[in-house]
Amino acid sequence: MESSARGTALRKPGTPEEIVERLVGGGPTLIALSGGVDSAVVASLAREALATDAVAVTLSGPAVATSEVDAAVQVASAIGIRHVLLSSDPLSDPRYAENPSNRCYFCRRHEGGLLREWGATHAIETYLDGTQLDDLGDDRPGLRAMDEHGFRHPLVEAGWAKADVRAYARRTGLPNWDRPSNACLSSRIAHGQAVTLDLLDRVGAAEAWLTARGFRRVRVRVAGRAARVEVDPTEVSRLMAPATVGPLHEALGRLGFASVEIDPRGYRSRAVA
């Protein structure tokens, strides 16, 4: 059963057993696995439903933080699901590199195409991702692209929101149950500013510097040569402490950012485009 993510949510959340039942009989199935908890839960349920007919595929490339790929490898091992890494370069599409407001559409078209191409050579019959109800509130051009590629969204079909996903992941011991949500590195770059390999590398290095110092939720947003740093609101004071703020400015300066600003409000959820 294939369906659009925007019209299939149930009024009452379904049970994990009901999700598993819907997946049984789907034949060889590919799960697009990122480092996040949503796709990890789908991979876990698919593994339960399909055993060796389930395969998790993770895309790596210049727009994906290394930590995200590492998290996907860890969760796949914990689940016991077959795991494949594929290289992806959305910069090969100039429409993506131009960074329009619907950049995510071109990224997901590229990524979905790679997954379908791999699936076609491995007898895959069903394609799944980790979209859940809370993803549907914003304009999500990337979700539209995945719909066009025929991906099913089991969590939406079951009426699961983020809280349901995290509760299940915690209950079943998934290692990333409390991992903060993330997005590709290009989402840090202001629309209209070209996405380049060099800029993605510098953003990734800046965020890695912060995570290495214990900040769990990190964004280094870029406009021109200026960087604005966001961390969890509970950690802003630590970031602004003299022991950290000086080295932060030095580190990002070495990475080529002409100015560095710390957002005093911290990280705030926003639409991903």
C-alpha positions as CSV (number, residue, x, y, z in Angstrom):
1,M,0.0,0.0,0.0
2,E,1.6,3.2,-1.1
3,S,0.2,6.6,0.0
4,S,1.0,10.2,0.3
5,A,2.3,11.3,3.7
6,R,-0.2,14.2,3.9
7,G,-3.4,12.2,3.9
8,T,-2.9,9.0,5.8
9,A,-2.5,9.9,9.5
10,L,-4.8,7.9,11.7
11,R,-6.8,9.7,14.4
12,K,-5.5,7.3,17.1
13,P,-1.9,6.2,17.1
14,G,-1.5,2.6,16.1
15,T,0.5,0.1,18.0
16,P,4.0,-1.2,17.1
17,E,2.4,-4.5,16.4
18,E,0.0,-2.9,13.8
19,I,2.9,-1.2,12.1
20,V,4.8,-4.6,11.9
21,E,1.6,-6.2,10.5
22,R,1.4,-3.6,7.7
23,L,5.0,-4.2,6.8
24,V,4.8,-8.0,6.7
25,G,4.6,-9.3,3.1
26,G,6.1,-6.2,1.6
27,G,8.9,-8.3,0.0
28,P,12.5,-7.0,-0.1
29,T,12.3,-3.6,1.6
30,L,14.7,-0.7,1.7
31,I,14.7,1.7,4.6
32,A,16.3,5.1,4.2
33,L,18.3,5.3,7.4
34,S,19.8,8.5,8.7
35,G,21.4,9.0,12.1
36,G,18.1,10.1,13.6
37,V,15.6,8.3,15.8
38,D,12.6,8.4,13.3
39,S,14.3,6.3,10.6
40,A,15.9,4.1,13.3
41,V,12.5,3.1,14.6
42,V,11.2,2.3,11.1
43,A,14.3,0.2,10.5
44,S,13.7,-1.6,13.8
45,L,10.1,-2.4,13.0
46,A,10.9,-3.4,9.5
47,R,13.6,-5.8,10.7
48,E,11.0,-7.3,13.1
49,A,8.5,-7.7,10.3
50,L,10.7,-8.8,7.4
51,A,13.9,-10.3,8.9
52,T,16.5,-10.5,6.2
53,D,14.2,-9.0,3.6
54,A,14.8,-5.6,5.3
55,V,17.9,-3.6,4.3
56,A,18.8,-0.1,5.7
57,V,20.6,2.2,3.3
58,T,22.4,5.4,4.5
59,L,23.6,8.1,2.2
60,S,26.9,9.8,2.9
61,G,28.3,12.8,1.1
62,P,29.5,16.4,1.5
63,A,26.2,17.7,3.0
64,V,26.0,14.9,5.6
65,A,27.8,15.3,8.9
66,T,30.2,12.5,9.7
67,S,28.5,12.1,13.1
68,E,25.2,11.3,11.3
69,V,26.7,8.5,9.3
70,D,28.4,7.2,12.5
71,A,25.1,7.2,14.3
72,A,23.4,5.3,11.5
73,V,26.1,2.6,11.6
74,Q,25.7,2.3,15.3
75,V,21.9,2.0,15.2
76,A,22.0,-0.5,12.3
77,S,24.4,-2.7,14.3
78,A,22.2,-2.5,17.4
79,I,19.1,-3.5,15.4
80,G,20.9,-6.2,13.6
81,I,19.7,-5.1,10.2
82,R,21.7,-5.4,7.0
83,H,23.3,-2.0,6.3
84,V,24.6,-0.4,3.1
85,L,26.4,3.0,2.7
86,L,25.9,4.8,-0.6
87,S,27.8,7.9,-1.6
88,S,25.6,10.9,-2.6
89,D,26.7,14.3,-4.1
90,P,23.7,16.6,-4.5
91,L,26.1,19.3,-5.6
92,S,26.1,17.6,-9.0
93,D,22.6,19.2,-9.5
94,P,23.2,22.9,-10.2
95,R,19.6,23.6,-9.0
96,Y,20.6,22.4,-5.6
97,A,23.9,24.3,-5.6
98,E,22.1,27.5,-6.3
99,N,20.3,27.1,-3.0
100,P,16.8,28.3,-3.8
101,S,14.0,28.2,-1.2
102,N,13.0,24.7,-2.4
103,R,16.6,23.4,-2.4
104,C,15.5,20.4,-0.3
105,Y,13.3,19.2,-3.2
106,F,16.3,18.9,-5.5
107,C,18.4,17.2,-2.8
108,R,15.7,14.6,-2.1
109,R,15.0,14.1,-5.8
110,H,18.7,13.3,-6.2
111,E,18.9,11.1,-3.0
112,G,15.6,9.3,-3.8
113,G,16.8,8.6,-7.3
114,L,20.0,7.0,-5.9
115,L,18.0,4.8,-3.5
116,R,15.6,3.7,-6.2
117,E,18.5,3.0,-8.6
118,W,20.2,0.8,-6.0
119,G,16.9,-0.8,-5.1
120,A,16.3,-1.7,-8.8
121,T,19.5,-3.7,-9.0
122,H,18.7,-5.5,-5.7
123,A,15.1,-6.6,-6.3
124,I,13.7,-4.1,-3.8
125,E,9.9,-3.9,-3.8
126,T,9.1,-1.5,-1.0
127,Y,10.7,1.8,0.0
128,L,10.3,3.3,3.5
129,D,11.5,6.4,5.3
130,G,11.2,7.9,8.8
131,T,8.7,10.7,8.2
132,Q,6.4,11.2,11.2
133,L,3.4,13.5,11.9
134,D,5.4,16.4,13.3
135,D,7.1,16.6,9.9
136,L,3.9,17.5,8.1
137,G,3.2,20.9,9.7
138,D,5.7,22.8,7.6
139,D,6.1,23.2,3.8
140,R,8.5,20.3,3.1
141,P,9.5,20.1,-0.5
142,G,11.9,17.3,0.3
143,L,8.9,15.2,1.5
144,R,7.2,15.9,-1.8
145,A,10.2,14.5,-3.6
146,M,10.2,11.3,-1.6
147,D,6.5,10.9,-2.3
148,E,7.2,11.2,-6.0
149,H,9.8,8.4,-5.6
150,G,7.2,6.2,-4.1
151,F,8.4,6.0,-0.5
152,R,6.0,4.9,2.2
153,H,5.9,6.6,5.6
154,P,4.9,3.9,8.1
155,L,5.0,6.3,11.1
156,V,2.5,8.7,9.4
157,E,0.3,5.7,8.4
158,A,0.3,4.7,12.1
159,G,-0.4,8.3,13.4
160,W,2.9,8.5,15.3
161,A,4.3,11.9,16.3
162,K,7.9,12.6,17.6
163,A,6.9,11.8,21.2
164,D,5.5,8.4,20.2
165,V,8.7,7.7,18.3
166,R,11.0,8.6,21.1
167,A,8.9,6.7,23.7
168,Y,9.1,3.5,21.6
169,A,12.8,4.0,20.9
170,R,13.6,4.4,24.6
171,R,11.4,1.5,25.6
172,T,13.2,-0.8,23.1
173,G,16.7,0.4,23.9
174,L,17.6,2.1,20.6
175,P,21.0,3.8,21.2
176,N,19.8,7.1,19.6
177,W,16.5,7.4,21.3
178,D,17.3,10.9,22.7
179,R,19.5,12.0,19.9
180,P,18.6,15.6,18.9
181,S,17.1,16.0,15.5
182,N,19.4,17.2,12.7
183,A,19.3,18.3,9.1
184,C,21.8,18.3,6.3
185,L,24.6,20.8,6.5
186,S,23.3,22.9,3.5
187,S,20.3,23.9,5.7
188,R,22.7,26.1,7.6
189,I,23.4,28.3,4.5
190,A,21.1,31.3,3.8
191,H,18.9,30.7,0.7
192,G,20.4,32.4,-2.4
193,Q,24.0,31.9,-1.2
194,A,25.6,29.2,-3.3
195,V,26.2,25.8,-1.7
196,T,29.8,24.8,-2.3
197,L,31.9,21.9,-1.1
198,D,34.3,24.3,0.6
199,L,31.5,25.9,2.6
200,L,29.9,22.6,3.6
201,D,33.3,21.4,4.8
202,R,33.8,24.6,6.9
203,V,30.3,24.4,8.4
204,G,30.9,20.7,9.2
205,A,34.2,21.4,10.8
206,A,32.8,24.3,12.9
207,E,30.0,22.1,14.2
208,A,32.4,19.3,14.9
209,W,34.5,21.7,17.0
210,L,31.4,22.4,19.2
211,T,30.2,18.9,19.5
212,A,33.7,17.8,20.5
213,R,33.2,20.2,23.5
214,G,30.0,18.5,24.6
215,F,27.4,20.7,22.9
216,R,24.7,18.2,21.8
217,R,22.4,20.4,19.6
218,V,24.5,22.6,17.3
219,R,23.9,24.8,14.3
220,V,26.4,27.1,12.6
221,R,24.3,29.2,10.3
222,V,26.0,31.1,7.5
223,A,25.2,34.3,5.6
224,G,28.0,35.6,3.4
225,R,31.2,35.2,5.5
226,A,29.3,35.6,8.8
227,A,28.5,32.7,11.1
228,R,25.8,32.6,13.7
229,V,26.2,29.9,16.3
230,E,23.2,28.2,18.0
231,V,23.3,25.7,20.8
232,D,20.6,24.4,23.0
233,P,19.1,27.2,25.1
234,T,20.2,25.5,28.3
235,E,23.8,25.6,27.1
236,V,24.1,29.2,25.8
237,S,25.6,30.5,29.0
238,R,28.3,27.8,28.9
239,L,29.1,28.7,25.3
240,M,29.4,32.4,26.1
241,A,31.7,31.8,29.1
242,P,35.2,33.2,28.6
243,A,36.8,29.8,28.6
244,T,34.8,28.8,25.5
245,V,33.8,32.0,23.6
246,G,37.4,33.1,22.9
247,P,38.5,29.7,21.5
248,L,35.2,29.6,19.5
249,H,36.0,32.8,17.7
250,E,39.6,31.7,17.1
251,A,38.5,28.3,15.7
252,L,35.8,29.7,13.4
253,G,38.2,32.5,12.3
254,R,40.7,29.9,11.2
255,L,37.9,28.2,9.2
256,G,37.5,31.4,7.2
257,F,34.5,33.0,8.9
258,A,34.9,36.8,9.1
259,S,32.6,37.3,12.0
260,V,31.0,35.1,14.6
261,E,27.9,35.8,16.5
262,I,26.3,33.7,19.3
263,D,22.5,33.6,19.2
264,P,21.5,34.4,22.8
265,R,18.2,32.6,22.4
266,G,19.8,29.4,21.4
267,Y,18.5,26.8,18.9
268,R,14.9,27.1,17.8
269,S,13.1,24.6,15.6
270,R,12.2,25.9,12.2
271,A,11.0,24.7,8.8
272,V,13.5,22.7,6.8
273,A,13.6,23.7,3.1
